[in-house]
Amino acid sequence: RNVVACSLDTPLGRIQQIMAQHHIRHLPIVENGRAVGMISIRDILAHQLQAVRAVVRRQKTILTQLEKQHPGITHIEVDQAGRVVI
């Protein structure tokens, strides 16, 4: 009777909160009183991983451009203990 659900416009962060609060891994998506889909924690993790990979690609592009403009700028020296040398 009391099915926990979300709508198509529910923000992803809120969906995560609902799942955590109710200890569930799947959440029905309901529009106009009808189920139109299902979202899982795996869907959310896949989305987050894709977003992180996009950030890494952008950062890699920026670092490549900086290295072309200023050779050696992206090289980080570390000592024998693995600490960054300034």
All heavy atoms as an XYZ file, in Angstrom:
677
protein
N       0.808     -1.205      0.000
C       0.000      0.000      0.000
C       0.844      1.259      0.000
O       0.593      2.174     -0.751
C      -0.894      0.023      1.233
C      -2.003     -0.941      1.140
C      -2.850     -0.851      2.355
N      -3.532     -2.132      2.495
C      -4.270     -2.475      3.476
N      -4.427     -1.651      4.482
N      -4.846     -3.637      3.497
N       1.805      1.304      0.877
C       2.645      2.497      1.008
C       3.949      2.317      0.247
O       5.021      2.302      0.838
C       2.918      2.789      2.481
C       1.643      3.075      3.242
O       0.747      3.704      2.714
N       1.564      2.595      4.458
N       3.850      2.204     -1.051
C       5.034      2.009     -1.891
C       5.804      3.315     -1.971
O       5.230      4.374     -2.234
C       4.634      1.548     -3.309
C       5.847      1.453     -4.204
C       3.905      0.217     -3.238
N       7.083      3.234     -1.727
C       7.954      4.399     -1.849
C       8.294      4.539     -3.325
O       8.687      3.571     -3.979
C       9.245      4.209     -1.017
C      10.162      5.396     -1.181
C       8.903      3.991      0.444
N       8.127      5.739     -3.870
C       8.369      5.961     -5.293
C       8.869      7.385     -5.507
O       8.913      8.201     -4.581
C       7.084      5.733     -6.077
N       9.250      7.662     -6.726
C       9.667      9.004     -7.111
C       9.009      9.335     -8.444
O       8.376      8.480     -9.057
C      11.185      9.092     -7.206
S      11.903      8.107     -8.534
N       9.168     10.565     -8.892
C       8.642     10.972    -10.194
C       9.809     11.198    -11.146
O      10.976     11.152    -10.739
C       7.813     12.247    -10.059
O       8.644     13.318     -9.665
N       9.488     11.440    -12.403
C      10.541     11.661    -13.401
C      11.380     12.901    -13.095
O      12.543     12.970    -13.491
C       9.926     11.795    -14.795
C       9.404     10.511    -15.410
C       8.622     10.814    -16.681
C      10.549      9.555    -15.708
N      10.802     13.857    -12.399
C      11.536     15.097    -12.121
C      12.188     15.126    -10.737
O      12.705     16.158    -10.320
C      10.638     16.313    -12.321
C       9.421     16.311    -11.407
O       9.156     15.297    -10.753
O       8.733     17.348    -11.362
N      12.176     14.008    -10.036
C      12.844     13.950     -8.732
C      14.356     14.043     -8.936
O      14.921     13.267     -9.711
C      12.507     12.635     -7.998
O      11.099     12.518     -7.860
C      13.159     12.604     -6.621
N      15.018     14.990     -8.269
C      16.477     15.114     -8.426
C      17.201     13.839     -7.953
O      16.752     13.153     -7.018
C      16.835     16.290     -7.520
C      15.555     17.034     -7.315
C      14.469     16.015     -7.387
N      18.296     13.548     -8.611
C      19.068     12.346     -8.305
C      19.503     12.303     -6.841
O      19.454     11.245     -6.206
C      20.282     12.260     -9.228
C      20.982     10.931     -9.325
C      20.026      9.825     -9.746
C      22.134     11.021    -10.299
N      19.893     13.430     -6.299
C      20.293     13.479     -4.897
C      19.157     13.079     -3.966
O      19.365     12.377     -2.972
N      17.963     13.520     -4.294
C      16.788     13.161     -3.475
C      16.488     11.673     -3.598
O      16.127     11.023     -2.615
C      15.577     13.994     -3.913
C      14.314     13.662     -3.168
C      14.412     14.068     -1.686
N      13.206     13.616     -0.995
C      13.203     12.924      0.131
N      14.325     12.639      0.744
N      12.082     12.538      0.675
N      16.651     11.116     -4.789
C      16.442      9.673     -4.989
C      17.415      8.888     -4.113
O      17.031      7.915     -3.460
C      16.597      9.301     -6.469
C      15.429      9.881     -7.279
C      16.672      7.783     -6.661
C      15.565      9.750     -8.772
N      18.662      9.322     -4.062
C      19.652      8.662     -3.208
C      19.230      8.733     -1.740
O      19.371      7.759     -1.002
C      21.022      9.306     -3.387
C      21.685      8.955     -4.693
C      23.019      9.651     -4.826
O      23.089     10.838     -5.095
N      24.079      8.892     -4.622
N      18.735      9.891     -1.314
C      18.277     10.042      0.069
C      17.132      9.083      0.377
O      17.115      8.445      1.430
C      17.806     11.478      0.322
C      18.907     12.486      0.378
C      18.351     13.910      0.496
O      17.178     14.170      0.213
N      19.215     14.831      0.904
N      16.172      8.995     -0.535
C      15.024      8.102     -0.334
C      15.497      6.660     -0.216
O      15.074      5.925      0.681
C      14.009      8.246     -1.494
C      13.366      9.633     -1.469
C      12.946      7.150     -1.426
C      12.570      9.976     -2.722
N      16.385      6.243     -1.112
C      16.892      4.867     -1.083
C      17.618      4.581      0.226
O      17.417      3.535      0.835
C      17.811      4.606     -2.274
C      17.107      4.502     -3.589
S      18.317      4.221     -4.901
C      17.265      3.610     -6.193
N      18.437      5.521      0.658
C      19.188      5.325      1.903
C      18.248      5.297      3.110
O      18.383      4.443      3.992
C      20.227      6.432      2.060
N      17.313      6.207      3.131
C      16.372      6.310      4.257
C      15.540      5.044      4.412
O      15.263      4.604      5.520
C      15.450      7.508      4.024
C      14.431      7.730      5.109
C      13.539      8.930      4.777
O      13.666      9.573      3.743
N      12.637      9.232      5.674
N      15.160      4.439      3.294
C      14.292      3.261      3.326
C      15.055      1.944      3.137
O      14.435      0.887      3.066
C      13.192      3.395      2.275
C      12.254      4.524      2.551
N      11.212      4.414      3.449
C      12.224      5.796      2.087
C      10.569      5.569      3.500
N      11.169      6.433      2.699
N      16.377      2.046      3.039
C      17.227      0.859      2.873
C      16.784      0.011      1.673
O      16.601     -1.201      1.772
C      17.237      0.004      4.145
C      17.584      0.776      5.372
N      18.876      1.202      5.624
C      16.827      1.232      6.396
C      18.897      1.873      6.754
N      17.666      1.912      7.248
N      16.611      0.689      0.538
C      16.197     -0.003     -0.683
C      17.198      0.270     -1.803
O      17.917      1.267     -1.767
C      14.780      0.419     -1.126
C      14.695      1.937     -1.319
C      13.739     -0.060     -0.121
C      13.360      2.422     -1.848
N      17.237     -0.633     -2.772
C      18.158     -0.479     -3.897
C      17.449     -0.226     -5.217
O      18.088      0.033     -6.220
C      19.042     -1.716     -4.012
C      19.994     -1.841     -2.832
C      20.884     -3.023     -2.972
N      20.094     -4.235     -2.751
C      20.556     -5.451     -2.851
N      21.805     -5.654     -3.187
N      19.781     -6.486     -2.629
N      16.135     -0.308     -5.207
C      15.330     -0.054     -6.399
C      14.182      0.863     -6.025
O      13.577      0.705     -4.961
C      14.772     -1.365     -6.979
C      15.843     -2.279     -7.455
N      16.505     -3.146     -6.600
C      16.386     -2.450     -8.675
C      17.408     -3.817     -7.292
N      17.348     -3.411     -8.554
N      13.861      1.805     -6.916
C      12.808      2.770     -6.632
C      11.936      2.936     -7.872
O      12.445      3.297     -8.945
C      13.434      4.111     -6.239
C      12.522      5.171     -5.677
C      11.890      4.724     -4.360
C      13.299      6.464     -5.465
N      10.637      2.655     -7.754
C       9.741      2.852     -8.895
C       9.631      4.335     -9.255
O       9.664      5.197     -8.381
C       8.392      2.328     -8.413
C       8.658      1.601     -7.147
C       9.929      2.116     -6.591
N       9.476      4.594    -10.532
C       9.235      5.945    -11.021
C       7.761      5.990    -11.430
O       7.315      5.188    -12.252
C      10.135      6.280    -12.221
C      11.611      6.129    -11.813
C       9.839      7.677    -12.738
C      12.576      6.187    -12.974
N       7.017      6.910    -10.836
C       5.574      6.975    -11.036
C       5.185      8.333    -11.621
O       5.665      9.373    -11.162
C       4.835      6.746     -9.692
C       3.342      6.889     -9.861
C       5.196      5.378     -9.123
N       4.330      8.310    -12.628
C       3.761      9.521    -13.216
C       2.268      9.317    -13.358
O       1.825      8.296    -13.900
C       4.392      9.821    -14.586
C       5.818     10.328    -14.508
C       5.949     11.661    -13.811
O       5.127     12.569    -14.044
O       6.897     11.801    -13.009
N       1.492     10.263    -12.875
C       0.027     10.199    -12.946
C      -0.518      8.897    -12.369
O      -1.430      8.282    -12.930
C      -0.450     10.389    -14.390
C      -0.036     11.732    -14.948
O      -0.065     12.744    -14.254
N       0.378     11.747    -16.201
N       0.074      8.444    -11.269
C      -0.404      7.250    -10.591
C      -0.033      5.930    -11.249
O      -0.458      4.875    -10.803
N       0.779      5.983    -12.277
C       1.190      4.761    -12.983
C       2.708      4.625    -12.968
O       3.429      5.598    -13.165
C       0.713      4.795    -14.434
C      -0.809      4.865    -14.541
C      -1.229      4.635    -15.923
N      -0.885      3.242    -16.241
C      -1.464      2.545    -17.166
N      -2.408      3.086    -17.882
N      -1.102      1.305    -17.408
N       3.153      3.399    -12.781
C       4.591      3.130    -12.823
C       5.078      3.249    -14.258
O       4.501      2.653    -15.170
C       4.887      1.738    -12.280
N       6.116      4.056    -14.453
C       6.661      4.243    -15.799
C       8.107      3.769    -15.905
O       8.697      3.794    -16.982
C       6.565      5.722    -16.255
C       5.113      6.139    -16.382
C       7.319      6.642    -15.305
N       8.670      3.337    -14.780
C      10.044      2.868    -14.810
C      10.536      2.498    -13.426
O       9.783      2.500    -12.449
N      11.818      2.181    -13.388
C      12.446      1.778    -12.137
C      13.891      2.278    -12.202
O      14.548      2.184    -13.228
C      12.431      0.254    -12.021
C      13.030     -0.290    -10.753
S      11.944     -0.202     -9.338
C      10.671     -1.361     -9.785
N      14.360      2.829    -11.092
C      15.759      3.249    -11.006
C      16.417      2.450     -9.894
O      15.814      2.197     -8.850
C      15.899      4.774    -10.781
C      17.363      5.186    -10.886
C      15.278      5.198     -9.469
C      17.565      6.671    -11.078
N      17.642      2.038    -10.143
C      18.363      1.252     -9.145
C      19.599      2.010     -8.693
O      20.053      2.951     -9.344
C      18.783     -0.103     -9.728
O      19.845      0.067    -10.649
N      20.145      1.576     -7.584
C      21.379      2.183     -7.089
C      22.498      1.984     -8.098
O      23.368      2.836     -8.251
C      21.753      1.631     -5.679
C      22.824      2.504     -5.039
C      22.178      0.184     -5.755
C      22.372      3.888     -4.679
N      22.447      0.883     -8.838
C      23.453      0.639     -9.887
C      23.350      1.695    -10.988
O      24.375      2.151    -11.508
C      23.270     -0.758    -10.468
C      24.339     -1.096    -11.493
C      24.209     -2.508    -11.954
N      24.647     -3.378    -10.872
C      24.703     -4.682    -10.952
N      24.353     -5.301    -12.050
N      25.125     -5.409     -9.934
N      22.133      2.111    -11.335
C      21.951      3.182    -12.318
C      22.605      4.471    -11.825
O      23.274      5.176    -12.588
C      20.461      3.452    -12.562
C      19.724      2.276    -13.160
O      20.313      1.515    -13.942
O      18.524      2.127    -12.824
N      22.395      4.764    -10.555
C      22.953      5.984     -9.972
C      24.477      5.927     -9.966
O      25.151      6.889    -10.339
C      22.401      6.207     -8.552
C      20.899      6.489     -8.626
C      23.135      7.338     -7.841
C      20.196      6.488     -7.281
N      25.032      4.793     -9.549
C      26.489      4.644     -9.521
C      27.087      4.746    -10.920
O      28.145      5.356    -11.111
C      26.877      3.321     -8.857
C      26.570      3.238     -7.366
C      26.848      1.833     -6.854
C      27.350      4.265     -6.586
N      26.418      4.172    -11.912
C      26.900      4.256    -13.292
C      26.900      5.715    -13.763
O      27.852      6.159    -14.427
C      26.047      3.393    -14.210
N      25.861      6.444    -13.410
C      25.778      7.864    -13.776
C      26.903      8.657    -13.115
O      27.555      9.484    -13.756
C      24.416      8.424    -13.359
C      24.290      9.895    -13.566
N      24.109     10.450    -14.804
C      24.347     10.918    -12.684
C      24.056     11.766    -14.677
N      24.191     12.076    -13.404
N      27.137      8.410    -11.828
C      28.197      9.115    -11.114
C      29.575      8.778    -11.684
O      30.426      9.662    -11.822
C      28.139      8.789     -9.628
C      26.938      9.391     -8.940
C      26.781      8.943     -7.504
O      27.242      7.870     -7.116
N      26.108      9.750     -6.696
N      29.787      7.512    -12.021
C      31.065      7.108    -12.608
C      31.286      7.808    -13.943
O      32.390      8.293    -14.227
C      31.118      5.590    -12.777
C      32.386      5.023    -13.404
C      33.617      5.383    -12.565
C      32.264      3.514    -13.550
N      30.241      7.893    -14.751
C      30.339      8.579    -16.032
C      30.685     10.056    -15.825
O      31.518     10.611    -16.537
C      29.014      8.443    -16.776
C      29.007      9.042    -18.158
C      27.668      8.845    -18.851
O      26.708      8.341    -18.275
N      27.590      9.255    -20.093
N      30.073     10.688    -14.833
C      30.352     12.096    -14.544
C      31.793     12.296    -14.088
O      32.463     13.244    -14.516
C      29.377     12.618    -13.489
N      32.283     11.401    -13.236
C      33.671     11.497    -12.753
C      34.642     11.309    -13.917
O      35.631     12.032    -14.032
C      33.932     10.470    -11.634
C      35.416     10.343    -11.341
C      33.174     10.858    -10.375
N      34.351     10.363    -14.786
C      35.233     10.141    -15.945
C      35.269     11.364    -16.852
O      36.313     11.702    -17.403
C      34.777      8.906    -16.720
C      35.137      7.623    -16.021
C      34.699      6.418    -16.806
N      35.190      5.196    -16.171
C      34.708      4.006    -16.399
N      33.707      3.831    -17.252
N      35.203      2.947    -15.785
N      34.141     12.052    -17.004
C      34.102     13.270    -17.811
C      34.973     14.355    -17.185
O      35.706     15.058    -17.895
C      32.660     13.758    -17.961
N      34.935     14.484    -15.868
C      35.788     15.460    -15.177
C      37.255     15.120    -15.381
O      38.076     15.996    -15.682
C      35.449     15.520    -13.666
C      36.493     16.311    -12.899
C      34.071     16.105    -13.446
N      37.601     13.853    -15.270
C      38.990     13.419    -15.458
C      39.453     13.735    -16.880
O      40.571     14.222    -17.081
C      39.151     11.921    -15.131
C      40.507     11.408    -15.574
C      38.940     11.680    -13.643
N      38.598     13.492    -17.873
C      38.963     13.800    -19.261
C      39.221     15.295    -19.436
O      40.193     15.698    -20.076
C      37.868     13.340    -20.223
C      37.880     11.852    -20.514
C      36.976     11.483    -21.690
N      35.588     11.859    -21.479
C      34.671     11.108    -20.870
N      35.006      9.914    -20.410
N      33.439     11.523    -20.736
N      38.339     16.131    -18.835
C      38.538     17.583    -18.939
C      39.836     18.012    -18.260
O      40.591     18.833    -18.787
C      37.349     18.325    -18.332
C      36.111     18.306    -19.205
C      35.049     19.294    -18.743
N      34.602     19.074    -17.382
C      33.592     18.304    -17.018
N      32.909     17.650    -17.913
N      33.255     18.180    -15.751
N      40.108     17.454    -17.090
C      41.333     17.808    -16.375
C      42.565     17.355    -17.148
O      43.568     18.072    -17.200
C      41.324     17.200    -14.979
C      40.320     17.857    -14.063
C      40.218     17.176    -12.716
O      40.594     16.019    -12.557
N      39.686     17.882    -11.732
N      42.492     16.196    -17.766
C      43.612     15.691    -18.553
C      43.881     16.618    -19.741
O      45.032     16.915    -20.055
C      43.323     14.271    -19.048
C      44.460     13.637    -19.770
C      44.153     12.201    -20.147
C      45.317     11.586    -20.884
N      45.038     10.205    -21.282
N      42.813     17.105    -20.370
C      42.958     18.039    -21.484
C      43.624     19.331    -21.026
O      44.530     19.847    -21.680
C      41.578     18.344    -22.107
O      41.017     17.129    -22.599
C      41.691     19.340    -23.251
N      43.185     19.840    -19.883
C      43.770     21.073    -19.338
C      45.251     20.869    -19.027
O      46.094     21.711    -19.356
C      43.003     21.533    -18.078
C      41.616     22.018    -18.477
C      43.770     22.619    -17.325
C      40.685     22.233    -17.300
N      45.584     19.742    -18.390
C      46.986     19.465    -18.060
C      47.841     19.319    -19.314
O      48.986     19.789    -19.354
C      47.093     18.212    -17.193
C      46.627     18.374    -15.752
C      46.616     17.025    -15.047
C      47.491     19.367    -15.003
N      47.292     18.697    -20.339
C      48.025     18.544    -21.605
C      48.300     19.909    -22.213
O      49.415     20.175    -22.688
C      47.229     17.662    -22.584
O      47.031     16.378    -21.989
C      47.956     17.499    -23.903
N      47.303     20.787    -22.199
C      47.491     22.136    -22.732
C      48.515     22.915    -21.918
O      49.366     23.620    -22.482
C      46.154     22.886    -22.759
C      45.174     22.338    -23.764
C      43.786     22.928    -23.622
O      43.461     23.590    -22.637
N      42.939     22.679    -24.613
N      48.456     22.810    -20.594
C      49.441     23.488    -19.743
C      50.846     22.979    -20.021
O      51.801     23.761    -20.077
C      49.099     23.275    -18.269
C      48.044     24.178    -17.676
C      47.678     23.697    -16.282
C      48.526     25.612    -17.634
N      50.983     21.688    -20.176
C      52.300     21.096    -20.435
C      52.862     21.581    -21.766
O      54.063     21.831    -21.886
C      52.221     19.571    -20.403
C      53.554     18.865    -20.508
C      54.506     19.168    -19.354
O      54.061     19.313    -18.210
O      55.725     19.261    -19.616
N      52.015     21.747    -22.768
C      52.473     22.261    -24.071
C      52.948     23.696    -23.945
O      53.950     24.090    -24.555
C      51.350     22.176    -25.111
C      51.097     20.788    -25.616
C      49.973     20.784    -26.638
C      49.667     19.376    -27.094
N      48.526     19.323    -28.035
N      52.227     24.503    -23.156
C      52.573     25.909    -22.998
C      53.769     26.115    -22.073
O      54.555     27.048    -22.253
C      51.374     26.695    -22.454
C      50.214     26.757    -23.413
C      48.961     27.346    -22.772
O      48.927     27.625    -21.574
N      47.927     27.515    -23.573
N      53.890     25.233    -21.068
C      54.934     25.366    -20.054
C      55.532     23.984    -19.781
O      55.164     23.317    -18.814
C      54.374     25.944    -18.752
C      53.597     27.203    -18.935
N      54.200     28.428    -19.098
C      52.259     27.434    -19.008
C      53.270     29.360    -19.241
N      52.090     28.774    -19.194
N      56.465     23.545    -20.625
C      57.032     22.199    -20.460
C      57.578     21.972    -19.053
O      58.260     22.812    -18.483
C      58.160     22.172    -21.496
C      57.752     23.168    -22.526
C      57.033     24.246    -21.763
N      57.211     20.831    -18.478
C      57.682     20.460    -17.154
C      56.763     20.893    -16.019
O      56.948     20.477    -14.877
N      55.767     21.724    -16.326
C      54.906     22.268    -15.262
C      54.072     21.186    -14.574
O      53.732     21.299    -13.402
C      53.995     23.392    -15.790
C      53.411     24.195    -14.625
C      52.898     22.846    -16.686
C      52.726     25.466    -15.013
N      53.767     20.132    -15.281
C      52.917     19.097    -14.683
C      53.726     17.978    -14.042
O      53.151     17.051    -13.479
C      51.967     18.485    -15.735
O      52.743     17.918    -16.791
C      51.021     19.533    -16.302
N      55.028     18.098    -14.074
C      55.881     17.077    -13.448
C      55.959     17.335    -11.944
O      56.257     18.432    -11.506
C      57.287     17.094    -14.059
C      58.219     16.142    -13.388
N      58.147     14.788    -13.601
C      59.209     16.333    -12.498
C      59.071     14.189    -12.866
N      59.738     15.114    -12.189
N      55.672     16.331    -11.175
C      55.728     16.451     -9.717
C      56.854     15.559     -9.210
O      56.905     14.371     -9.514
C      54.398     16.027     -9.065
C      53.279     16.955     -9.534
C      54.502     16.022     -7.549
C      51.906     16.537     -9.061
N      57.755     16.159     -8.448
C      58.855     15.380     -7.878
C      58.455     14.888     -6.496
O      57.813     15.602     -5.729
C      60.112     16.243     -7.761
C      60.717     16.605     -9.110
C      62.013     17.359     -8.952
O      62.820     16.972     -8.063
O      62.206     18.335     -9.690
N      58.847     13.652     -6.189
C      58.595     13.090     -4.857
C      59.897     12.555     -4.292
O      60.798     12.151     -5.028
C      57.536     11.962     -4.906
C      56.165     12.508     -5.281
C      57.931     10.864     -5.866
N      59.983     12.575     -2.975
C      61.187     12.034     -2.331
C      61.012     10.523     -2.148
O      60.017      9.935     -2.578
C      61.473     12.747     -1.010
C      60.376     12.567      0.032
O      59.519     11.685     -0.132
O      60.405     13.321      1.034
N      61.985      9.890     -1.495
C      61.957      8.429     -1.336
C      60.770      7.944     -0.508
O      60.322      6.822     -0.649
C      63.249      7.951     -0.700
C      64.432      8.095     -1.633
C      65.736      7.630     -0.967
O      65.822      7.568      0.249
N      66.719      7.343     -1.804
N      60.230      8.824      0.348
C      59.088      8.458      1.171
C      57.766      8.713      0.441
O      56.705      8.424      0.974
C      59.102      9.261      2.484
N      57.839      9.255     -0.784
C      56.627      9.503     -1.553
C      56.008     10.855     -1.321
O      54.914     11.138     -1.788
N      56.730     11.726     -0.581
C      56.226     13.069     -0.324
C      56.573     13.994     -1.478
O      57.635     13.883     -2.082
C      56.804     13.615      0.973
C      56.382     12.796      2.192
C      57.066     13.321      3.422
N      58.516     13.141      3.261
C      59.336     12.707      4.204
N      58.863     12.446      5.408
N      60.627     12.565      3.989
N      55.684     14.941     -1.791
C      55.920     15.886     -2.845
C      57.023     16.842     -2.447
O      57.035     17.386     -1.338
C      54.635     16.691     -3.180
C      54.919     17.779     -4.201
C      53.547     15.752     -3.685
N      57.991     17.036     -3.350
C      59.122     17.954     -3.121
C      58.736     19.306     -3.693
O      58.335     19.426     -4.833
C      60.404     17.431     -3.806
C      61.541     18.418     -3.634
C      60.766     16.062     -3.264
N      58.859     20.327     -2.830
C      58.523     21.695     -3.271
C      59.799     22.467     -3.515
O      60.732     22.424     -2.776
C      57.648     22.411     -2.225
C      56.341     21.628     -2.078
C      57.378     23.846     -2.627
C      55.420     22.169     -1.003
